[in-house]
Amino acid sequence: MQTQVEKFETFRALHQQGETFVMPNAWDAGSAVILAAMGFRALATTSAGYAFSVAKRDSFAELSRAEVLRNAGQIANAAELPVSADLENGFGHLPQDCAETVIEAVETGAVGGAIEDATGEAERPIYEISEAVDRISAAVEAARGRPFLLTARAENFLWGRPDLKDTIRRLQAFSEAGADVLYAPGLPDLAAVRTLCSEVDKPVNVVAGLQGEVLNVAELSEAGVTRISTGGSLARAALGALRRAGEEILQEGSFAYAAKAYPGGELASLMSRGQA
């Protein structure tokens, strides 16, 4: 069993190996165990996937720091893999809010986390760049000396501001402030991904299954991407399977969906590993 520091070293090395890797997003402990057993080398959490699992919307108003970090801790403890936590916008507007969130994330067992520059406010969806940089700087300082790799997110494309030039400028500023990984969710196509990767000096994370052009690992690797995450798309895929099964029962009166279900015995064996 690896210590948290050993998981951090493993996670950091993945970003330095010169090879693109996929870091799927688990939404609870059970999904984390399944993904870890499949052979992935690191996992992330997803605020969207967690929100769906507790019948909430993925929004700043509905998800508290305490419950998101509790979910992150459950995932980190369930999987013998490095886990990077979705830390929303740091759960507060002030730089010290971001710092406190990083410190508490480390305490859950996570070895990384992402903080975004979205405010959660309709009238000003994105922080001004100076304010955003101050927030990332505080998170960087909080991570110093701790086993934690900080990802800085520029959210323009998710909030109706499809400005690639400004997105790159923000990520460059976050890099200068000390962020370890850079991330701009919602990029529209491979050309935008390639341009972004060529303009920054830190590893780039791209989310798959969100919006824009459907790309594969080989294409993203060629464009210069270091890390690929899946956001809430795996949770949505699982819920999609649930809906299709329910529709089959209601509309056809049949249960053929069960033939494709995860075998119960295999799940029982998988979930019991490490338990007394």
N, C-alpha and C positions, 0 to 999 in steps of 0.2 A: 504493500500500500504506500503510495507516494505521499509525502508531506506537501503542505501547501506551497512551500518554497520550491520543492522539486517540480510540482505542477507548473508553477510560474516559469521556471527555467525551461521546461518542455515547451510551454506556450510561446515564450519569447523566441526560442530556437526555430519554431515553425515559421515565424515571420522573417527569419534570416537565412533560410535554407535555399532560397532561390527557386522555389517550386510553389505553384499555386495550390492551396488546400481549401477544402470545403469545411465550414464550421456550421452545422445545422443548428437550428434553434429549437430546443425542447421547451415545452410549456408546463410540464410537471415532472415529478420524480420518475413516474413510470415511463413516460416518453424518453426521458434521459437515459434510463437503463437500456431500453431497446436500441436507441441510437448508438450508445457506447458499445454494446455487444456486436453491432454490425461492422465495427472497424473504423469509425471516424476517430480522428485524433484530438479533437477539441469540440466543445459545445458552447452555444450561447443560450441565453434565456430570451424570451419574447414577451414584452408587455401586452401585445395584442393577443397572443395565444393564451397567456394567463388570464387576461380579461374575459375572453370567450369562455374559459373553463369555469368561471365563477359568475357567469351571466352579467357581465358589465361591459361597457364600451371602453375601448382603448383611448382614454382621455385623461388629461391632467386632473380634471375635476373629480374623476371617479376612482383613480388608483392612488393609494397612499404609498409613501416611501416604505412604511413598515410592512405592508402586505407584499409589495413587489420584492423587497429584500428577503422576506420570509420564503417566498417562492424560489428566489435565487439560491438561498441556503439549502432548501430541500433538493434542488437539482444538483448543486455542487456536492452534497453529501451522498447522493444516490449514484453518481457516476464517477468512476475512477479515471476521470479525464479533467484537463483544465477547463474551467467554465468562465466565460465572459458574460457579465450581466448587462442587460438593457436597463440603463439608469435614467431613462427619460431625459428631462432637462435638469437633472440634479435635484428635482423636487423643491424648487424655490428659485426666486429671481436673483438672489444675492450670491456673490462668489463663495461666501462661507457655507451656503447651502450645498453647493457642489462639493466643497471640501469635506463636509460632514458626510455626505452621501458616499463618497469614495472610501472614507474611513470605515463606515458601517458596512459597505460592500465587502471590504477585505475581511471583516469579522465574520461574514457569512461563509467564507471559504472560497469565494470567487477570486480569480487571479487576474481579472481584467474587467473592463466595463466601458460603456459608451455614454457620453454626455452630449446632448444636442443643443443647437442654438435656437430652437423653437420656444416661443413664450407660452403657448397655450391660450393666447388672447387674440380674438378675432381682429381687433383694431390695429394690433401690431404683432403679427404672427412670428416675426423673426427679430431677435435682439440686434441692436446696432452693433457693428463689428467691434468697436472698442469695448463695449460691455460684454460681448461674447468672448473676446480674448481674455478679459479679466476673469471670467468664470472658468475658462479652461486653465488659465495660469494657476488659479486657486486649487483646481483639481490636481494639476501636475504637482504642486507643492505638497498636497496631502498624500499623494502616492509615493513621494520621495522616501526611499528607505523601506518601502513596503513591497510585498510581492504582488504588484499590480501593474498591468499594461493598460494605459489609457487610450481609448479611441475617442476622437473628436468628430462630431457629425455636423455637417452643414445641410440644413433642411429646406433650402430654397425650393427645390423641385416638388416637394410634398405640400407646399403651401402657396401654390399659384404664383411662384416667382421663378420661372424657368430661365434663370440668368447664369449661364455657365461661367462667364468671366468673373462675376461676383462670387460664385461658389468656389472657384479656384482661389480667388484672393483670400477668402475666409479660411480655406484649408491651409494655405501657405502661412497665414498668420497663426493659426492653431499649431502648426508644426514649429514655427519659431518660438511659440510659447512653451513648447516641450511635449506636445502630444506625441504618442508613440505610433498610432495608426490613424489614418484619415478616411473619412466615410461620407459620401454624399448620396443618400438613398434617392431612388426615383429617376436616375439618369435615363434619358429617352432612348439611347441607341449606343451601338458599339463605338461610333465615332466620338461621342461625348466621353465615353469611358477612356478611350485611348488618349484623347486630348488631356483629360484630367491627370491621368497617370504620368504623362510626359512633363507635366508642369509642377509636380510636387516631389518632395525628396524623402517621403516616408512611405511605408507600406500602405496600400490602398485596399479597403474593404468595399466590395460591391454586393448588394443584396439581389438575389434571384427570386423570381416568382412574385414580384410586387407590381410593377407597371413597366410600360415601355416595351422595347424589342425583346423577344425571347432569345436568350443567349445561352451557350453551353460553356462548360469548363474550359475546353480547348480554346475557344474564341476569347474568353476573358483572360486566360493566361497569356495568349499572344498579345493582348492589348496592354499587359503590364500589371494586371491585378494580382495581388498577393493572397488575398483571403476572400472567400465567397460565403456569405451567410444566406439564410433562407427566410428571415423575418418570421411573420406569422403564417407563411404559406403552408408549412407542414401541418400546423394545427387546423387550418382551413381545409386542407386535403382530407384530414381525418374526419372533420365534421361533415364534409361533402359526402364521404362514404356512409356516414351515419344517416344523412338525409336520403341518400339513394336507397339504403336498406329500408328505411321507414316508408318511402314511397312504394317500394316493391310490396311490402306487407299490406299497405292500405289499398293499393290499386290492383294488385294481382292476387293477393291472398296467399303468397308463396314466401319461402324463406331461403331461396337459392343463394342469397348474399352470404350465408354462413359458410359456404364452401370456400370462400376466399378470406374468411376471418383468420386471425392469428390463432393457431391451435392452443386450446386452453392449457394442455399439459406443458407445452413449451413455455408459455407465459408464466405458469406457476414455477417452473424450474428457474427461469430467468430472474423472476422477482424475488426468489428466496435466496439467491446467492448472497453470501455475507451475513445472513441473518442467523441468529442462534436457534 
